[in-house]
Amino acid sequence: MSWITNRVRPKIQKLVPQKDIPDNMWVGCPACEKMVFHKELEENSFVCPNCGHHFKISSIKRLDMMFDNADYNVIQLPKFKVDPLNFVDLKKYSDRLKENRKKTRQEDAIMVAHGLIGNHPVVVGILDFDFMGGSMGTAVGEAILWAAQLATLQDAALILIPASGGARMQEGMLSLMQMPRTTLAVKQLKDKKHPYITLLTNPTTGGVTASFAMLGDVTLAEPGATIGFAGARVIEQTIREKLPEGFQTSEYLLEHGMIDAVVERKDIREVLIKILNLLCKNF
C-alpha cells in the first residue's frame, strides 16, 4: 500500500493536472446542517438558502452592502493604552489584542465609516464579534463617542450595529464605564434631533444591550439573533423557572414590543432608506 501511495500516485498526479479547489468551496450551515456552495451563499448575502440562517459577516462586507455604490470612508479611531490594568488570565491581555488584531486586521472590535445611504449622509459603527467577541472596552466606547460627534458635525444620521458578548472583562471597571459614556453620546445626538438607528445582530448581549444598543429611535434586528442581557441559563438558575421557547430571540422581542422590526439581511438597505426618508425629512 505504501509503495502505491509513495511512488505510483505521485507519477499519476504528474500526468493528470490537478485543478485548484479552494478549501471553502462548501460551507456547512450550523442551523440546518446542510452544505451550501460558498458562491451561492455569498450571492445570497451570506444567508442559508435552505433555512434562512444568517451567517456572521465581516464589517467590510456589511458596509459594502449598506452604502450607496459601496462607497464610504473608514475613519481612523483613537489609540489607547494597550493594557491599562496589566491583566492576565490564561494569557496576557496585550497578547490577546495582538492576536485579534492580526486575525481581523482591525485595531479593535469596532469599525466606523461614513458615506451615503439612499443619498442621506450617515455614520455607521459596526462591532465585529470575531474581535474578542465584539466586547466593549475603552476603545469601543471612545469610538462610539467619535461616531456620534461625527454625525453631529456632518448633519448625518447615526447607525450602530452591535454583535457583542458585552463589556470586556480584561478592562474591568473601565469597560463598565463605557455603558454610561455611550448612553450619554446617544443622548447628546438625540438632543440635537439627529436620527439614531440600531441594527441588532447575533449576538447582542451584556453591557452593550444595557446601553447604546436598545436606545435607537428605530431598533431593527436580523432574524434569529440572540438579544438579551444575561444568558438564559443564568436567568433560569436565578429565577428558578423555565424560560419560554425562543426567549431572547429577535422574533420573541418583536412580539413583546422590545424592537420595531425583524429584517432579513437582503432587505436591510431598502428598509434603512425608507426609515431615513422619514426621519430625515425635516432634518
N, C-alpha and C positions, 0 to 999 in steps of 0.2 A: 504493500500500500504506500509506504514511504517513497519507494522507487517511482511510482506513478505520480505521486504528489510533487516530489522534488525534481524530477527530470522530464517526464512526459508532458505534464500540464504546462510548465513554462514554455516548452517548444511549441505546443499548440497555440498558446496565448500570443506568441510572437507572430504566428502565421495569420491569426484572426484578430484584426484590430478591435480593441475594446472602446466603446463609446463612454464618454464621461457621464456618469449618472450621479447627480447630486444626492447627498445624504438625506436632504429634507424634501425629496420629491413627494412623499406621502406623509401626512400628519394624522395622528390618532386623536379623535375627539374625546376629551375626558368625560363628556356627558353621555353620549350615545355609544361610545367606544367603536364607532365606525371609522374606517380610514378615508381620508379626504385628500384628493390631489391638491398639492400646495398651490398650484397656479389657480385652480378653481376657488380655493379658499381666499386667496389674495383678491381675485376679481369680485368676490362676494363680501368685501370689506372685512375679511377675517371673521366671518360668521359661518358656522357649520351649516351647509345647505340641507342636511338631513334633519337636524333637531333644533337649529336656531341658536345653538350655544355661541356666546360672544367670547372669542379668544382675546387674551391680552394683546395689545398692540403697543408699539413704541410711541414715544411722544412725537417724533418726527412724522411718522405715518398718520397719526391723528391730526396733526397740524395741516398736513398736505390735504387731508380730506375736508377740512373745515374752511380754510381761507380761499378767497377768490383766486382762481388760477394757481393755487398752491403757492401764492406769492406772499411772503411775510418776512419779518426781520426778528431774529432772536437777540434779546438784549443780554449784555454782559452783567452777571449778577455780582453782588458784593462778596468779598472774601472775608472769612472769619478765622479765628484761631482754630486750628485743626482739631485739637483735643483739649477743650477748656478744663476738664476735670481729671485729665490723665487716667481715663477709665480703662480698666482691664477686666475682661471676663475670661472666656476661653482664649482670647487673643486681644491685643491692643486695639482700641477704638481707631487709632490713627492707621493701623494696618487694614482694618475693615474698610475704612474710607478709601484707601489706595486701591484695594481690590475692586470695590464697587465703581470707582472712577474708571478703572481700566476696563471693566466689564461693560459699562453703559456708555462710556465716553462722555459723561456729564460730570460737572463739578459736584452736584448734589442731587437730591431727589426731585427737584423741580426745574422746569424749563418755562421761561416767559417769552412770549413773542407778541408782536403787534402787526396789524395789517387791516385788510378789509374783508368783511363777511356780508355779502349782499350789498356791497358798496357802503356799508356802515363801518366807521373806524372802531376797532375792537382790540382790546388787550386780553390775551389768553394765558393763563397759568396752568400747567399740567404737572401732576405728580406722577412719577414713574415708580411702579411697585417693584421693579427689578433693582432699584437702588435702595437697599436696606428696607425692603417692604414699604417704600414710599413714606417712611416715617418722617415726622415733622420735628426738626431741630431748629437751631437759631438761624441757619442759612435759609431754610424754607420760610420761616416766619418773616425774615427780613425781605425775602424775595416777593412775598405777597404784599408787604407794605409798599415796595417799589412798584409792583404791578398796579396797585390802587392809585398811587401818586401819578404814575404814567398815564393811566386812564383819565385822571382829572386834568392833567396838562394837555392831553390830546383831544379833550371833549369826546372821549370814547366810552363805550360800554366795557365792563369787565366780566370775563367768563373764567371761572375756576373749575378745573376738572380733577377732583381727587381720586386717587387709588392708593389707599394707605391703611396701615395697621394701627396708626395713631401716633402719639408722641414718641420721640426717640429716647429710649431708656438710657443710652450711653451719655446723654447730656443732662440727666437728672432734672432738677428744678428749672434749669434754663429752658428745657424743651417744654415744660408745662407753662412757662411764661408766654410762650408763643400763642396760646389759646386766647388770652385777653388782648394781646397785641394784634392778632389777625382780626379779631372781632371789632376792635377799635378802628382798624383800617377800613373795614367794610362800612362801619357806621359813618366815618368821615366821607366816604364815597357817596353813600346814600343821602347824607345831609346836603350834598351838592347836586342831588337829583340825577346822578349818573346811574344807568341801568346796571344791575348786578345779577348775573345768571350763574347757576351751578349745574353741572352735569355729573351726577354721581355714578362712578363705575365700580367694578368689582375688584377688591372690597373697599368700602368706605366705613371705617370704624374708629373707635377710640376718641382721642382728643381732637382729631380732625372733624369727626361728626359733631362733637360737642362745641365746635367753634364755627369757623367760616363756612363749612360745608352745608349747613342747614339754614343759612341766613339769606339765601337768594330771593330776589323779587319773584323769580320763577325758578323752581327746582325741578330738574329733569333727572332721569336715571335710565341706564341701559337695562334691558331685560335680564332677569336672573341675578342681578347684582346683590351681594350681601351688604346690608347697610344697618349699622347699629353702633352702640357704644361698647358694652361688654359682650363677651362671647355667649352663645346660647347656653352652653354647659355651665358657665359661671352663674348665669341668671337662674337656671333651674336649680342649682345647688343652693343658691341664696334664698329663693322664694319657696323652694321645695314643692314645685308644681311643674307639670309637664306643659311645655310651651305649645301653642297652636302650630299646625302644619304650615310650613312655608314662612314661619316667623323670621323677620329681619331680611326678607327679600324685597326687591323693589316693587313687585306686584302687591305684596302684603301692605307695604307702606302707602302705596297709591290708594288701595281700598280703604285704608283708615285715615286718609287725609293728610299724610305727612309729606307727600311730594305732589307735584302738579301733573306729571305725565311720565309714562314709561315709553321711551322712544327707541326703535331699532336703529342700529348704527347707520344703516344706509339712508335713513330719513333725518338724521341729526342736523345736517347742514340746512336742509329745507325748513325744518322746524325752527332752527335758530334765526333764520332770515325772517320768518313770519313774526317771531317774537320781537326781534329788533325793529321791524317795521312798525310795530305797535308801540314799543317802549321809547323809541327814538323819535316818534312823530313830532312831539313838542319839545324836543331836547336840543 
